[in-house]
Amino acid sequence: FGALASLGASFRSKDNAQALLRRLRAKGYGAKIVPVRLQGALWYRVRIEGLKEKEALRVKAELEREGFKGLKVKREG
């Protein structure tokens, strides 16, 4: 089965978050934006949850080749 993981990135710019969201949805992923306030600043986190860890790493590598930076894969559970 493999461990489940989430893939995410945080942006100060809503436009940048929406650009990644559009790219992920165009690839068929159920991504979402989660606004969070950290130390008084608003950040926009783009997340895909429930991926197999191997798939999350593959998507991360693909997006990095396309120029997206700061993507993180985190094991769930």
Solvent accessible surface area in square Angstrom, and as a share of the most:
residue,aa,sasa,rsa
1,F,227,0.95
2,G,58,0.56
3,A,37,0.29
4,L,85,0.42
5,A,0,0.00
6,S,2,0.01
7,L,3,0.01
8,G,13,0.13
9,A,7,0.05
10,S,52,0.34
11,F,31,0.13
12,R,147,0.53
13,S,43,0.28
14,K,101,0.43
15,D,104,0.54
16,N,79,0.41
17,A,0,0.00
18,Q,62,0.27
19,A,38,0.30
20,L,1,0.01
21,L,22,0.11
22,R,152,0.55
23,R,93,0.34
24,L,4,0.02
25,R,134,0.49
26,A,90,0.70
27,K,73,0.31
28,G,67,0.64
29,Y,36,0.14
30,G,70,0.68
31,A,3,0.02
32,K,91,0.38
33,I,43,0.22
34,V,50,0.28
35,P,81,0.51
36,V,34,0.20
37,R,156,0.57
38,L,81,0.41
39,Q,192,0.86
40,G,59,0.57
41,A,24,0.19
42,L,63,0.32
43,W,72,0.25
44,Y,31,0.12
45,R,87,0.32
46,V,1,0.01
47,R,64,0.23
48,I,6,0.03
49,E,85,0.38
50,G,42,0.41
51,L,23,0.11
52,K,88,0.37
53,E,45,0.20
54,K,175,0.74
55,E,54,0.24
56,A,0,0.00
57,L,92,0.46
58,R,116,0.42
59,V,1,0.00
60,K,49,0.21
61,A,42,0.32
62,E,38,0.17
63,L,0,0.00
64,E,62,0.28
65,R,184,0.67
66,E,77,0.34
67,G,48,0.46
68,F,30,0.13
69,K,151,0.64
70,G,53,0.51
71,L,9,0.05
72,K,145,0.61
73,V,40,0.23
74,K,140,0.59
75,R,157,0.57
76,E,67,0.30
77,G,129,1.24
